[in-house]
Amino acid sequence: MEFTDKELLQLTLLADIHEALGIEDSFDAGFIRRMALGDNAWAIPHKYPNHFRQSETPAEVKYVMDVLDLWELLEASVADLSDEERSQLDLSAGAATFPGFDGNNEYELSSIAHVLTDELNKWPNFKGRIHNSHMPTTDLYQRMLEEKDQQVDVYQPGLLSLDQIQAILRARIHPSRR
């Protein structure tokens, strides 16, 4: 969803009127204003799905959702390991916690992740944890997602084994080891 300048002006004025009238049990005018003015209009149909007939989720939003799903699965799987298995976890590829997105080169992805976690309350375990990784992550997360797809049977959902965790974490630094 994108707005023209005219539509943004109208939306902002309507949000101001909505808030000035103190309307409750309705749309969150502040949220709508923030999303529209912050180039995150895609989030409005995500918050109010019953009010939109069709809304296409942009590819970069889908990508961030996939990354958050991946890291949620990884972190939960690591937390479920026994102490013995955790001691065997090879962390030479980096910690098994979500490092975030690069604040300089992946600002849009970081912004999307903030909206998903902080504004839409999705992936609550990442709320307040979308950090600056201080390095580009797109290539390494893409490798990890591809490895996860090879490791996980979509018909048998559940947590990952130690070997699956290791393979996905290694994909971060070893693009040719598949």
Rosetta constraint file for C-alpha pairs under 8 A:
AtomPair CA 1 CA 41 HARMONIC 5.68 0.50
AtomPair CA 1 CA 42 HARMONIC 5.46 0.50
AtomPair CA 1 CA 55 HARMONIC 6.96 0.50
AtomPair CA 1 CA 56 HARMONIC 7.63 0.50
AtomPair CA 2 CA 36 HARMONIC 8.00 0.50
AtomPair CA 2 CA 41 HARMONIC 6.38 0.50
AtomPair CA 2 CA 42 HARMONIC 7.86 0.50
AtomPair CA 3 CA 7 HARMONIC 5.56 0.50
AtomPair CA 3 CA 8 HARMONIC 5.92 0.50
AtomPair CA 3 CA 36 HARMONIC 7.47 0.50
AtomPair CA 4 CA 8 HARMONIC 6.19 0.50
AtomPair CA 5 CA 9 HARMONIC 6.26 0.50
AtomPair CA 6 CA 10 HARMONIC 6.29 0.50
AtomPair CA 7 CA 11 HARMONIC 5.95 0.50
AtomPair CA 8 CA 12 HARMONIC 6.02 0.50
AtomPair CA 8 CA 36 HARMONIC 7.02 0.50
AtomPair CA 8 CA 37 HARMONIC 7.23 0.50
AtomPair CA 9 CA 13 HARMONIC 6.20 0.50
AtomPair CA 10 CA 14 HARMONIC 6.06 0.50
AtomPair CA 11 CA 15 HARMONIC 6.03 0.50
AtomPair CA 11 CA 33 HARMONIC 7.06 0.50
AtomPair CA 12 CA 16 HARMONIC 6.19 0.50
AtomPair CA 12 CA 33 HARMONIC 6.00 0.50
AtomPair CA 13 CA 17 HARMONIC 6.26 0.50
AtomPair CA 14 CA 18 HARMONIC 5.99 0.50
AtomPair CA 15 CA 19 HARMONIC 6.14 0.50
AtomPair CA 15 CA 29 HARMONIC 4.91 0.50
AtomPair CA 15 CA 30 HARMONIC 6.85 0.50
AtomPair CA 15 CA 32 HARMONIC 7.69 0.50
AtomPair CA 15 CA 33 HARMONIC 6.60 0.50
AtomPair CA 16 CA 20 HARMONIC 6.03 0.50
AtomPair CA 16 CA 29 HARMONIC 7.68 0.50
AtomPair CA 17 CA 21 HARMONIC 6.10 0.50
AtomPair CA 18 CA 22 HARMONIC 6.49 0.50
AtomPair CA 18 CA 23 HARMONIC 5.98 0.50
AtomPair CA 18 CA 29 HARMONIC 6.61 0.50
AtomPair CA 19 CA 23 HARMONIC 6.42 0.50
AtomPair CA 19 CA 29 HARMONIC 6.65 0.50
AtomPair CA 19 CA 30 HARMONIC 7.85 0.50
AtomPair CA 27 CA 32 HARMONIC 7.96 0.50
AtomPair CA 28 CA 32 HARMONIC 6.36 0.50
AtomPair CA 29 CA 33 HARMONIC 6.10 0.50
AtomPair CA 30 CA 34 HARMONIC 6.10 0.50
AtomPair CA 31 CA 35 HARMONIC 6.08 0.50
AtomPair CA 31 CA 119 HARMONIC 7.84 0.50
AtomPair CA 32 CA 36 HARMONIC 6.01 0.50
AtomPair CA 32 CA 41 HARMONIC 7.75 0.50
AtomPair CA 32 CA 44 HARMONIC 6.39 0.50
AtomPair CA 33 CA 37 HARMONIC 5.94 0.50
AtomPair CA 34 CA 38 HARMONIC 5.67 0.50
AtomPair CA 34 CA 40 HARMONIC 7.97 0.50
AtomPair CA 35 CA 39 HARMONIC 6.21 0.50
AtomPair CA 35 CA 40 HARMONIC 4.59 0.50
AtomPair CA 35 CA 41 HARMONIC 5.04 0.50
AtomPair CA 35 CA 42 HARMONIC 7.89 0.50
AtomPair CA 35 CA 43 HARMONIC 6.68 0.50
AtomPair CA 35 CA 44 HARMONIC 6.99 0.50
AtomPair CA 36 CA 40 HARMONIC 5.85 0.50
AtomPair CA 36 CA 41 HARMONIC 4.65 0.50
AtomPair CA 37 CA 41 HARMONIC 7.88 0.50
AtomPair CA 40 CA 44 HARMONIC 7.92 0.50
AtomPair CA 40 CA 112 HARMONIC 7.40 0.50
AtomPair CA 40 CA 115 HARMONIC 7.89 0.50
AtomPair CA 42 CA 46 HARMONIC 7.05 0.50
AtomPair CA 42 CA 55 HARMONIC 7.84 0.50
AtomPair CA 42 CA 56 HARMONIC 7.96 0.50
AtomPair CA 42 CA 57 HARMONIC 6.52 0.50
AtomPair CA 42 CA 58 HARMONIC 7.35 0.50
AtomPair CA 43 CA 47 HARMONIC 6.28 0.50
AtomPair CA 43 CA 115 HARMONIC 7.48 0.50
AtomPair CA 43 CA 116 HARMONIC 7.86 0.50
AtomPair CA 43 CA 120 HARMONIC 7.72 0.50
AtomPair CA 44 CA 48 HARMONIC 6.19 0.50
AtomPair CA 45 CA 49 HARMONIC 4.92 0.50
AtomPair CA 45 CA 51 HARMONIC 7.27 0.50
AtomPair CA 45 CA 52 HARMONIC 6.14 0.50
AtomPair CA 45 CA 55 HARMONIC 6.70 0.50
AtomPair CA 46 CA 120 HARMONIC 7.74 0.50
AtomPair CA 47 CA 120 HARMONIC 6.41 0.50
AtomPair CA 48 CA 52 HARMONIC 7.33 0.50
AtomPair CA 57 CA 61 HARMONIC 6.49 0.50
AtomPair CA 57 CA 62 HARMONIC 6.66 0.50
AtomPair CA 58 CA 62 HARMONIC 6.46 0.50
AtomPair CA 59 CA 63 HARMONIC 6.14 0.50
AtomPair CA 60 CA 64 HARMONIC 6.27 0.50
AtomPair CA 60 CA 109 HARMONIC 7.02 0.50
AtomPair CA 61 CA 65 HARMONIC 6.19 0.50
AtomPair CA 61 CA 109 HARMONIC 7.60 0.50
AtomPair CA 61 CA 112 HARMONIC 6.45 0.50
AtomPair CA 62 CA 66 HARMONIC 6.20 0.50
AtomPair CA 63 CA 67 HARMONIC 6.24 0.50
AtomPair CA 64 CA 68 HARMONIC 6.12 0.50
AtomPair CA 64 CA 109 HARMONIC 6.52 0.50
AtomPair CA 64 CA 112 HARMONIC 7.10 0.50
AtomPair CA 64 CA 113 HARMONIC 6.41 0.50
AtomPair CA 65 CA 69 HARMONIC 6.10 0.50
AtomPair CA 65 CA 113 HARMONIC 7.82 0.50
AtomPair CA 66 CA 70 HARMONIC 6.09 0.50
AtomPair CA 66 CA 145 HARMONIC 7.71 0.50
AtomPair CA 67 CA 71 HARMONIC 6.23 0.50
AtomPair CA 67 CA 141 HARMONIC 6.81 0.50
AtomPair CA 67 CA 145 HARMONIC 7.33 0.50
AtomPair CA 68 CA 72 HARMONIC 5.95 0.50
AtomPair CA 68 CA 123 HARMONIC 7.24 0.50
AtomPair CA 69 CA 73 HARMONIC 6.17 0.50
AtomPair CA 70 CA 74 HARMONIC 6.15 0.50
AtomPair CA 70 CA 145 HARMONIC 6.96 0.50
AtomPair CA 70 CA 148 HARMONIC 7.77 0.50
AtomPair CA 71 CA 75 HARMONIC 5.92 0.50
AtomPair CA 71 CA 97 HARMONIC 7.19 0.50
AtomPair CA 71 CA 98 HARMONIC 5.90 0.50
AtomPair CA 72 CA 76 HARMONIC 6.07 0.50
AtomPair CA 72 CA 123 HARMONIC 7.72 0.50
AtomPair CA 72 CA 125 HARMONIC 7.90 0.50
AtomPair CA 73 CA 77 HARMONIC 5.95 0.50
AtomPair CA 73 CA 159 HARMONIC 6.64 0.50
AtomPair CA 73 CA 160 HARMONIC 7.46 0.50
AtomPair CA 74 CA 78 HARMONIC 6.13 0.50
AtomPair CA 74 CA 96 HARMONIC 7.02 0.50
AtomPair CA 74 CA 97 HARMONIC 7.84 0.50
AtomPair CA 74 CA 159 HARMONIC 7.98 0.50
AtomPair CA 74 CA 160 HARMONIC 7.22 0.50
AtomPair CA 74 CA 165 HARMONIC 6.64 0.50
AtomPair CA 75 CA 79 HARMONIC 6.14 0.50
AtomPair CA 75 CA 96 HARMONIC 6.43 0.50
AtomPair CA 75 CA 97 HARMONIC 6.10 0.50
AtomPair CA 75 CA 98 HARMONIC 7.88 0.50
AtomPair CA 76 CA 80 HARMONIC 6.23 0.50
AtomPair CA 76 CA 159 HARMONIC 7.12 0.50
AtomPair CA 77 CA 81 HARMONIC 6.53 0.50
AtomPair CA 77 CA 159 HARMONIC 5.08 0.50
AtomPair CA 77 CA 160 HARMONIC 5.37 0.50
AtomPair CA 77 CA 161 HARMONIC 7.25 0.50
AtomPair CA 77 CA 165 HARMONIC 7.60 0.50
AtomPair CA 78 CA 86 HARMONIC 7.17 0.50
AtomPair CA 78 CA 96 HARMONIC 7.35 0.50
AtomPair CA 78 CA 162 HARMONIC 7.83 0.50
AtomPair CA 78 CA 165 HARMONIC 7.58 0.50
AtomPair CA 80 CA 159 HARMONIC 7.98 0.50
AtomPair CA 81 CA 85 HARMONIC 5.69 0.50
AtomPair CA 81 CA 86 HARMONIC 5.81 0.50
AtomPair CA 81 CA 162 HARMONIC 7.39 0.50
AtomPair CA 82 CA 86 HARMONIC 6.05 0.50
AtomPair CA 83 CA 87 HARMONIC 6.19 0.50
AtomPair CA 84 CA 88 HARMONIC 6.59 0.50
AtomPair CA 85 CA 89 HARMONIC 6.46 0.50
AtomPair CA 85 CA 162 HARMONIC 6.78 0.50
AtomPair CA 89 CA 162 HARMONIC 7.16 0.50
AtomPair CA 89 CA 166 HARMONIC 6.91 0.50
AtomPair CA 90 CA 166 HARMONIC 6.71 0.50
AtomPair CA 91 CA 95 HARMONIC 5.68 0.50
AtomPair CA 91 CA 96 HARMONIC 7.22 0.50
AtomPair CA 91 CA 169 HARMONIC 7.94 0.50
AtomPair CA 93 CA 169 HARMONIC 6.09 0.50
AtomPair CA 93 CA 170 HARMONIC 5.64 0.50
AtomPair CA 93 CA 172 HARMONIC 6.65 0.50
AtomPair CA 93 CA 173 HARMONIC 6.17 0.50
AtomPair CA 94 CA 169 HARMONIC 7.52 0.50
AtomPair CA 96 CA 169 HARMONIC 7.40 0.50
AtomPair CA 99 CA 130 HARMONIC 7.63 0.50
AtomPair CA 99 CA 131 HARMONIC 6.40 0.50
AtomPair CA 99 CA 132 HARMONIC 7.29 0.50
AtomPair CA 99 CA 133 HARMONIC 5.32 0.50
AtomPair CA 100 CA 110 HARMONIC 7.17 0.50
AtomPair CA 100 CA 129 HARMONIC 7.63 0.50
AtomPair CA 100 CA 130 HARMONIC 5.15 0.50
AtomPair CA 100 CA 131 HARMONIC 4.70 0.50
AtomPair CA 100 CA 132 HARMONIC 5.59 0.50
AtomPair CA 100 CA 133 HARMONIC 5.14 0.50
AtomPair CA 101 CA 106 HARMONIC 5.96 0.50
AtomPair CA 101 CA 107 HARMONIC 7.36 0.50
AtomPair CA 101 CA 109 HARMONIC 6.73 0.50
AtomPair CA 101 CA 110 HARMONIC 5.46 0.50
AtomPair CA 101 CA 130 HARMONIC 7.45 0.50
AtomPair CA 101 CA 131 HARMONIC 6.63 0.50
AtomPair CA 101 CA 132 HARMONIC 5.43 0.50
AtomPair CA 101 CA 133 HARMONIC 5.09 0.50
AtomPair CA 101 CA 134 HARMONIC 7.50 0.50
AtomPair CA 101 CA 135 HARMONIC 7.50 0.50
AtomPair CA 101 CA 136 HARMONIC 6.90 0.50
AtomPair CA 101 CA 137 HARMONIC 6.06 0.50
AtomPair CA 102 CA 106 HARMONIC 4.90 0.50
AtomPair CA 102 CA 107 HARMONIC 6.55 0.50
AtomPair CA 102 CA 110 HARMONIC 7.36 0.50
AtomPair CA 102 CA 132 HARMONIC 5.20 0.50
AtomPair CA 102 CA 133 HARMONIC 4.89 0.50
AtomPair CA 102 CA 134 HARMONIC 5.03 0.50
AtomPair CA 102 CA 135 HARMONIC 5.13 0.50
AtomPair CA 102 CA 136 HARMONIC 5.17 0.50
AtomPair CA 102 CA 137 HARMONIC 6.63 0.50
AtomPair CA 103 CA 107 HARMONIC 4.97 0.50
AtomPair CA 103 CA 110 HARMONIC 6.96 0.50
AtomPair CA 103 CA 132 HARMONIC 5.03 0.50
AtomPair CA 103 CA 133 HARMONIC 7.03 0.50
AtomPair CA 103 CA 134 HARMONIC 6.46 0.50
AtomPair CA 104 CA 134 HARMONIC 7.63 0.50
AtomPair CA 105 CA 136 HARMONIC 6.56 0.50
AtomPair CA 106 CA 110 HARMONIC 6.29 0.50
AtomPair CA 106 CA 136 HARMONIC 6.94 0.50
AtomPair CA 107 CA 111 HARMONIC 6.03 0.50
AtomPair CA 108 CA 112 HARMONIC 6.19 0.50
AtomPair CA 109 CA 113 HARMONIC 6.22 0.50
AtomPair CA 110 CA 114 HARMONIC 6.21 0.50
AtomPair CA 110 CA 130 HARMONIC 6.92 0.50
AtomPair CA 110 CA 131 HARMONIC 7.93 0.50
AtomPair CA 110 CA 132 HARMONIC 7.91 0.50
AtomPair CA 111 CA 115 HARMONIC 6.27 0.50
AtomPair CA 112 CA 116 HARMONIC 6.18 0.50
AtomPair CA 113 CA 117 HARMONIC 6.11 0.50
AtomPair CA 113 CA 130 HARMONIC 6.80 0.50
AtomPair CA 114 CA 118 HARMONIC 5.41 0.50
AtomPair CA 114 CA 119 HARMONIC 7.12 0.50
AtomPair CA 114 CA 127 HARMONIC 7.68 0.50
AtomPair CA 114 CA 128 HARMONIC 7.99 0.50
AtomPair CA 114 CA 130 HARMONIC 6.41 0.50
AtomPair CA 115 CA 119 HARMONIC 4.80 0.50
AtomPair CA 115 CA 120 HARMONIC 6.20 0.50
AtomPair CA 116 CA 120 HARMONIC 5.01 0.50
AtomPair CA 116 CA 121 HARMONIC 6.32 0.50
AtomPair CA 116 CA 122 HARMONIC 5.55 0.50
AtomPair CA 116 CA 123 HARMONIC 7.41 0.50
AtomPair CA 117 CA 121 HARMONIC 4.83 0.50
AtomPair CA 117 CA 122 HARMONIC 4.95 0.50
AtomPair CA 117 CA 123 HARMONIC 5.64 0.50
AtomPair CA 117 CA 124 HARMONIC 6.04 0.50
AtomPair CA 117 CA 126 HARMONIC 6.31 0.50
AtomPair CA 117 CA 127 HARMONIC 5.01 0.50
AtomPair CA 117 CA 128 HARMONIC 7.76 0.50
AtomPair CA 118 CA 122 HARMONIC 7.72 0.50
AtomPair CA 118 CA 127 HARMONIC 5.55 0.50
AtomPair CA 118 CA 128 HARMONIC 7.05 0.50
AtomPair CA 121 CA 127 HARMONIC 7.51 0.50
AtomPair CA 123 CA 127 HARMONIC 7.04 0.50
AtomPair CA 125 CA 129 HARMONIC 7.98 0.50
AtomPair CA 126 CA 130 HARMONIC 6.55 0.50
AtomPair CA 133 CA 137 HARMONIC 7.65 0.50
AtomPair CA 137 CA 141 HARMONIC 5.88 0.50
AtomPair CA 138 CA 142 HARMONIC 6.03 0.50
AtomPair CA 139 CA 143 HARMONIC 6.31 0.50
AtomPair CA 140 CA 144 HARMONIC 6.22 0.50
AtomPair CA 140 CA 171 HARMONIC 7.13 0.50
AtomPair CA 140 CA 172 HARMONIC 4.64 0.50
AtomPair CA 140 CA 173 HARMONIC 7.01 0.50
AtomPair CA 141 CA 145 HARMONIC 6.06 0.50
AtomPair CA 141 CA 172 HARMONIC 6.73 0.50
AtomPair CA 142 CA 146 HARMONIC 6.20 0.50
AtomPair CA 143 CA 147 HARMONIC 6.16 0.50
AtomPair CA 143 CA 171 HARMONIC 5.65 0.50
AtomPair CA 143 CA 172 HARMONIC 6.32 0.50
AtomPair CA 143 CA 175 HARMONIC 6.61 0.50
AtomPair CA 144 CA 148 HARMONIC 6.06 0.50
AtomPair CA 144 CA 168 HARMONIC 5.24 0.50
AtomPair CA 144 CA 169 HARMONIC 6.84 0.50
AtomPair CA 144 CA 171 HARMONIC 5.25 0.50
AtomPair CA 144 CA 172 HARMONIC 5.94 0.50
AtomPair CA 145 CA 149 HARMONIC 6.23 0.50
AtomPair CA 145 CA 168 HARMONIC 7.78 0.50
AtomPair CA 146 CA 150 HARMONIC 6.50 0.50
AtomPair CA 147 CA 151 HARMONIC 6.14 0.50
AtomPair CA 147 CA 167 HARMONIC 7.10 0.50
AtomPair CA 147 CA 168 HARMONIC 5.56 0.50
AtomPair CA 147 CA 171 HARMONIC 6.61 0.50
AtomPair CA 147 CA 178 HARMONIC 7.45 0.50
AtomPair CA 148 CA 152 HARMONIC 5.80 0.50
AtomPair CA 148 CA 164 HARMONIC 7.81 0.50
AtomPair CA 148 CA 168 HARMONIC 5.97 0.50
AtomPair CA 149 CA 153 HARMONIC 7.71 0.50
AtomPair CA 151 CA 164 HARMONIC 6.09 0.50
AtomPair CA 152 CA 156 HARMONIC 7.89 0.50
AtomPair CA 152 CA 157 HARMONIC 7.80 0.50
AtomPair CA 152 CA 160 HARMONIC 7.78 0.50
AtomPair CA 152 CA 164 HARMONIC 8.00 0.50
AtomPair CA 153 CA 157 HARMONIC 6.92 0.50
AtomPair CA 160 CA 164 HARMONIC 5.73 0.50
AtomPair CA 160 CA 165 HARMONIC 6.13 0.50
AtomPair CA 161 CA 165 HARMONIC 6.20 0.50
AtomPair CA 162 CA 166 HARMONIC 6.14 0.50
AtomPair CA 163 CA 167 HARMONIC 6.17 0.50
AtomPair CA 164 CA 168 HARMONIC 6.23 0.50
AtomPair CA 165 CA 169 HARMONIC 6.11 0.50
AtomPair CA 166 CA 170 HARMONIC 5.98 0.50
AtomPair CA 167 CA 171 HARMONIC 6.27 0.50
AtomPair CA 168 CA 172 HARMONIC 7.22 0.50
AtomPair CA 169 CA 173 HARMONIC 7.92 0.50
AtomPair CA 170 CA 174 HARMONIC 5.90 0.50
AtomPair CA 171 CA 175 HARMONIC 5.78 0.50
AtomPair CA 171 CA 177 HARMONIC 7.16 0.50
AtomPair CA 171 CA 178 HARMONIC 7.73 0.50
